[in-house]
Amino acid sequence: MEPEEPYRLTATQAVSRFADGSLTVEAYARSILARIAERDDAVRAWAYLDPEQVLAQARQLDQIPRDQRGPLHGVSVAVKDVIYTKDMPTEHNSALYKGSKPGVDAGSVQILRIAGALILGKTRTTEFAATTRGPATRNPHDPLRTPGGSSSGSGAAVGDFQAAIALGTQTGGSMIRPASFNGVYALKPTWNSITREGQKVYSLLFDTLGLYARSVADLEMLADVFALADDDDDDALDNGETNSGSGGGQGGEFVLQGARFALIKTPVWPQAGAGTIAAMDKAASLLRQHGAQVTEISLPAELDQVPEWHRVVLHSEGRVSFLPDYRCRTGEDHQLLLDDFLVGHVENRDRITRRQQLAAWDGLAALRPRVDEVARGFDAVLAPSVPDEAPLGLESTGSAAFNAMWTALHTPVINLPGFQGANGMPIGLSLVGPRYGDRRLLRVAQVVGEVFEREGGWTRRL
């Protein structure tokens, strides 16, 4: 059953309605704008939004003949405010860039526009998507709690039905953490599989453009638009051994009966709270009830070094990325205009040596194929997305402890909602696959996500 209010439509539902003529893009846009007006004081997801600009776009889209419409015709998209947009400011939540208008689209935004998407506006982020100090955005399920970061506004906008899909970025845990806290799906694809042209750089080695949606079907549609592709068949991914739960071929049907999952708690498992521990237990139980095999495994001992290596690389690359901003960090009144955490990167307060930096780069590079090999032995890896439900308070966006490892290893990760914590807040879990196994992982997520949403215990109340 499709929802009555257009703003509640998923992207795939909206495209269907536009195609059969039962909904115009303008009517859809007006419904979304009314939702935003109703909820903006509570959620505060937007750094920039011009309703008249949105309606003008919508009317133009309605004029396109049906046989010339793109695959995302009319679908509402929110864009994280570290990603350039030619007709909107891009301010990075930084006083240094207040009012800045690059005048060009990032590669990702350009692809969306060509596909016919309705670009709504820019969503709030932490400063340069690099700090953990929260922006003004609040969790739509509880305004006293963080929506996560740094893709704070993007995750909250999709979670609150203010946009069907959204762009975010992840350098540590900035896609998957907000997805869990806001109760939505997110794909952090294989590193560098979606263009990063035209977005603020923190770490070239880690920065990844990611996607938010309220269904896996929407993520599949976006994967088509962004030309994400695995090898042509599962045999290529599995080194000749197709897993029992996988269908044959890239578009094969996945079934849970006989599927094989690895349960990996990761080296930072001691940070897991009661909500995540319960979610992992219930998820494993649900998968087994549906005929899947779930095997808890440990990663090679060398993986224990990944959190520290991630930190070393991140802080080292931050020395380069934020040097221009550091040189302009004070205003005329000598007010500091760059977060002290980022100043610390440039000044190398951690005293990270080049030898340490190279050891981290090379160590991570050596581990990636080993983790791929482990992941190829299963249909997917099940892992925590967050320590627990979104914490109280807006000052901090929460911990990325359970995400940084996968970011450093360049693997695709999908957050699946469906579980909840002690206070009724959503908790998601991660499905992880080998590098360039994004489409296969999406096929698994489609089936597993339906089970988790239906039987995991969390009920969306918005």
Salt bridges, closest charged atoms under 4 A:
GLU2 OE1 - ARG17 NH1 3.58
GLU5 OE1 - ARG8 NE 3.97
GLU26 OE2 - ARG30 NH2 2.98
GLU26 OE2 - ARG59 NH1 3.32
ASP81 OD1 - LYS122 NZ 3.19
ASP87 OD1 - ARG113 NH2 2.83
ASP105 OD2 - ARG113 NE 2.61
ASP142 OD2 - ARG145 NE 3.02
ASP160 OD1 - ARG35 NH2 3.18
ASP160 OD1 - ARG39 NH2 2.85
GLU220 OE1 - ARG439 NH2 2.95
ASP224 OD1 - ARG439 NH2 2.83
ASP234 OD1 - ARG440 NE 3.40
ASP234 OD2 - ARG443 NH2 3.25
ASP238 OD1 - ARG440 NH2 3.23
GLU296 OE2 - LYS265 NZ 3.60
GLU302 OE2 - ARG370 NH1 3.27
GLU308 OE2 - ARG311 NH2 2.76
ASP325 OD2 - LYS200 NZ 3.03
ASP339 OD2 - ARG133 NH1 3.53
ASP340 OD2 - ARG349 NH1 2.84
GLU347 OE1 - ARG349 NE 3.16
ASP350 OD2 - ARG311 NH1 2.94
ASP350 OD2 - HIS315 ND1 2.68
ASP372 OD2 - ARG435 NE 2.67
GLU395 OE2 - ARG133 NE 3.79
GLU455 OE2 - HIS290 NE2 3.02
GLU455 OE2 - ARG454 NH2 3.05
